[in-house]
Every structure is written in C-alpha cells, then in structure tokens.
Amino acid sequence: MDTATIAAIVGVVGAIVGTLGTKIVDIFITKKTRTQDLASQIRSEQRAEILTLRSELDSTEEDLDDWKTKYFELKEENARQQIMIDNLQDQVNEWKNSHP
C-alpha cells in the first residue's frame, strides 16, 4: 500500500473514531442534563405536593379545633343537664317521701 492509501485509511478511521467519541460525550452530557431536568421536575412536583398537603393539614386542624369546641360545649351542656336531672330526681324523691 502506498502512503496516500494509508493516510486515507487513517483519516477515515480517525474521522470514525472522532465521530464516535463526540457522540459518546454528547450522550453522557445529554443524559446528565436529562437527569438534572428530571430531578428538578421531581423536586418541583414534591414542593407542590408539600404545599397542597400543608394546606390540607391546616384545613384539617381548623376542622379539629371546631370539633373540639363543639365537643366541650356539648360536654358542658350534658353536665348541666345531668345536674338538672339529679335535682329533679331529688325533688321527685322528696315529693314521694312527703306524700306516701
């Protein structure tokens, strides 16, 4: 083989290796960029979900406070009514004892 043919073969092989090398580097860079973009997207989605969950938690805590207030109001009313029942029962017992 003459020098020109060897030079041409070396040139073609060099071009192929260079193209493959460039393509491999491009694949790694693109993969890293996609991974970073995906990670950013996941973080954004998680932030949005956290904000939604915090809002739901605040709403649930408000509902809980309302129910606690209602519970204690009803408990207090129940205690008052129990006292009235006890007083009425005492009055009935006194009346029964005074009217045999």
PyMOL commands that set and color helices and strands:
alter all, ss='L'
color gray80, all
select helices_A, chain A and resi 3-98
alter helices_A, ss='H'
color red, helices_A
deselect
rebuild
show_as cartoon
